[in-house]
Amino acid sequence: MSKNCVFCKIRDKEIPSSVVYEDNDIMAFKDQSPQAPVHILIIPKTHIESINYMNEKDKNLLGYIMLKTKELAKKLDIAESGYRLLINTNHMGGQAVYHLHVHLLGGRQLSWPPG
């Protein structure tokens, strides 16, 4: 854990959040600054700075997150209408919090290109 990582503090319940899913490996919660009617952040409970820091021992983690994200989209009633999954990596990629996270966005028509 990074002492200053806001997502680690959310994971540890030091900062309140609106959790929509949690198990032993991941946590999903509402984004504090939503960019769509549904904007959920899915994080691994293990602190991984970005996707660039994933290694062989983490190889199943991202697949697990994707499967749980699919379940969340269905639960949040955006699976049929459509949604976007986004992983920002490092400064030029738009990463603001250096703890690997997946954005689940939906509930409105999303434009392209995104940024």
N, C-alpha and C positions, 0 to 999 in steps of 0.2 A: 504494500500500500504506500502511496505517496501521501505524506502528511497534509499536503494542500489540495489533494484531489477531491473536488466537489462530489464526484460520483461515488468515490469510496466513502465519503461522509454520508451520502444518501443511503448507500448500501448498509452502513453501520448504524443507520437511524439517528445520526447526529444532526442531520438536516431533514426536516419533514418533506414528504413528497406524496403524490397521489399514485400509489402502487396499483397496477392493474394485474400484475402476475409476478410471482416469485417462487423459486424452488432453490435447491442446494447450489445450482450452478449459475443461474442468471436472475436478473431482475428487470422488470419492465415498468416504467412509470411515465406519467404525462409530462410533456415538455413544459417548462415554465414560460416560454415564449413561443406558443404554437404558431406554426406557419400554415396550418390547415385545420379544419374542424377536428380531425383526429391527428394528433401528433404525439406519438409514443416513442420513448427512447428505450432500447433494449441493451443492457450491459452484461458482460460476464462479471461474476462476483470476484474473480481473480483480476487484479490490476494488471492490465496490458495496455501500454501507452498508446499504441495505434496498431493498425493491421501490419505495419512494417516490423513490429516486434513479436508477431506470432511465430511460433516455431513448430517443429514436428510434434511435440507433445500437445499442442493446441489444435491439431488438425481436425478433430471431430467437433470442436467447440462451435465454429462458425456454422457448420451444418446443423447442429442442434439449435442454434439461435434461429436459423432460417425456418426450421420446422415449427418452432414455437411461435415465430412471427406470423406464419401462415395461420396457425390456430388463433392467434390474437386478432388477426384481420377478420376472421369469421366471427369471432365473439363480438367484435366491435361493429359488425354489420357493414364492412367495407370490402369484403372479399369478392363479391359478385360485381360491384360497381367498379372496382379497381383501386389500386394503391401503389405507392412507390416506396421502395427500400433504398436507403442511402447510407453510405459509409464515407465520411469525410476523413481525409488523411493528411496530416501536417498543415502548416500555415497556408500554402497556396491551394490546398484542397478544401479549405474552409473549416478545418478542425479547430474548435474553440476550447474543448475540454479534452485533455490528453489522457483519456481512458477510453479504450475501444468502445464504440457504441454504434448501434444501427438505428436510424430514424425510420419509423413507420408513419407514412403520411397518407391521408385519404380524406374522404368526405366532401371533396369538391373536384372539379376538373383541374388537373395539374398541367401546367404548361411545359413546353420544351423549346429551346434548351433551358435548363433550370437556373443557370447562374451566369 
